[in-house]
């Protein structure tokens, strides 16, 4: 809110106060309070029980599975995102509009529906059910199914980040590299990738957060086998249903922590991306975050960007500890 | 290296970007492709570089057919309109790009790359800016980095797309002169695209005027200025005023005037156009209905340096025309806005109407 604006251009004081209060109130009530609650509930019965809930074999298995699923789905996401953004921004082909629309489908479809679709396709009564059984392959109620469901819900993140970025940058730099005699692979490594790496990273952070936090789609295909097909979110639900509240909140607090780390990482990448874009004279990918605070030299940019990111992490940690 | 363009055609959808274009550019020449936007000049330049492909016809560089030769192997230096510098690389890395991108067997050593880049920085007068990033440079500096980057690969020919388009008037003028001088030193066959006639006439050895996908005329700046081959060239160069009329027995008639029309002596009336450049009029202050000449009303005057620019409106049909007078003449006449004047062309170029 700017106090320098002339009075006739801004709202009366009471209205400004009201609007600000409403927004802060909502954030406090629906975001900050639950976050505090998660940690306080998790630690209600002390550190020992908290630790015990986390190093419980089933909990560890769930954490491991969550990490594996995220680690497996991310490279596929990056590959698809890059391919989709590349084809949409660089080539002309029939059905391009359809592809652009379909990329967003996972955002608009309920994850539960996505999970059910995979059961229909790969389940024992599904299209490939008999064939899979013959070859002794398990997809549904096993890790591959969880990876597939996670892939489905996280598919758009990197593509959506890259499409506007690559559209804005155009292909002139690649053309220039061509006239300078560079091969396709060399151009990709030295020209294309450096220009979009912050976009990829940003999309990957969001996709990772979604992959680790996904519940609906994974719940449908997992089968809830303890120690085998339970991810962290499913494990939290099971513990809660069994009235093990402290343990449930302990595992949930890990997910909350992940959210905070994601937030900090997102902020950091945004800042770096914005700095990078500014240095490159490219207005795209610049966000409101740190612009205006940082100017001039490239090396300075780097260290100051990093410092800002760490600072934010520290602030966030302090606020929510 | 000479460039030969043979019967080149190129279509985008229903638009004929190039229509049977043939052109010869001699070794060491500095050639301008001049024309209004959408005339196909940039398309032609990109086809020569291999960035677009033609539907028909071929391009020969140094007598060698370039059809099917990929961009990377053409050894063509290309400077893009918006420079297309690699935004995440320093000036040094930008210029070194082409050398470092070579396959290992032909790649120069790091020291050799350094030496070549430093030499090029000297050449384009950007010593000391090697560590800057493109966003930290002015438009003119970016332009010169783009040129140095293109020259680093020792191109056989140099192509520039609107090289001065994005610069302000003062820098433009300076760079124009500098490019002319640089071309003299390097002696490399160069083609540049421009829509600015003054630029083309000032810088180029030869000017190729294009319109709607075909070449209207190619010649020295003197040739195209003094002997325009088509009505389009005549109208495009020098903002000539167009007068409709007809020829009869070697004379052009129209607007109550008669002008000589050599070479158009066909018997019988033929519709014809006469073009008169703004500075080729004599201006008489009063309208005299019985005397020959074009009656017009003075609608606006502005003074530009040593010349007065008169905007006038023909009395008969209110069509706007442009007239330029030396300042002394303008002051002697003491013309006022709104006044009726009479225009007498000293010379005109007459073309049979198409």
Contacts between the chains, C-beta under 8 A, distances in Angstrom:
chain1	res1	chain2	res2	distance
A	172	B	80	5.7
A	172	B	82	6.7
A	172	B	84	3.9
A	173	B	84	5.3
A	173	B	85	7.8
A	173	B	86	5.7
A	173	B	87	7.3
A	175	B	51	5.6
A	175	B	71	8.0
A	175	B	78	7.9
A	175	B	80	7.3
A	175	B	84	6.8
A	176	B	78	7.0
A	176	B	80	6.1
A	176	B	84	4.1
A	176	B	85	7.8
A	176	B	86	7.5
A	176	B	149	7.7
A	177	B	86	7.6
A	177	B	97	6.9
A	177	B	101	7.2
A	178	B	51	7.3
A	178	B	71	4.4
A	178	B	72	5.9
A	179	B	49	5.9
A	179	B	50	7.9
A	179	B	51	7.3
A	179	B	71	5.7
A	179	B	72	7.9
A	179	B	74	7.8
A	179	B	76	5.9
A	179	B	77	7.2
A	179	B	78	4.2
A	179	B	150	7.4
A	180	B	97	5.5
A	180	B	98	3.6
A	180	B	101	6.1
A	180	B	149	7.0
A	180	B	150	7.6
A	180	B	152	7.7
A	180	B	153	5.7
A	181	B	72	4.7
A	181	B	73	7.5
A	181	B	75	7.4
A	181	B	98	5.6
A	181	B	101	5.7
A	181	B	102	6.5
A	181	B	153	5.8
A	182	B	72	6.8
A	182	B	97	7.2
A	182	B	98	7.4
A	182	B	101	3.7
A	183	B	72	6.9
A	183	B	101	7.3
A	186	B	101	5.3
A	190	B	86	7.9
A	190	B	97	7.5
A	190	B	101	7.6
A	191	B	86	5.9
A	194	B	88	4.6
A	195	B	87	7.0
A	195	B	88	6.3
A	276	B	88	7.2
A	278	B	135	7.3
A	279	B	87	7.9
A	279	B	88	7.7
A	279	B	133	5.5
A	279	B	135	6.0
A	280	B	87	3.4
A	280	B	88	5.5
A	280	B	133	7.1
A	280	B	134	7.4
A	280	B	135	6.0
A	281	B	87	6.0
A	281	B	133	7.9
A	281	B	134	6.2
A	281	B	135	3.1
A	282	B	87	6.1
A	298	B	133	6.2
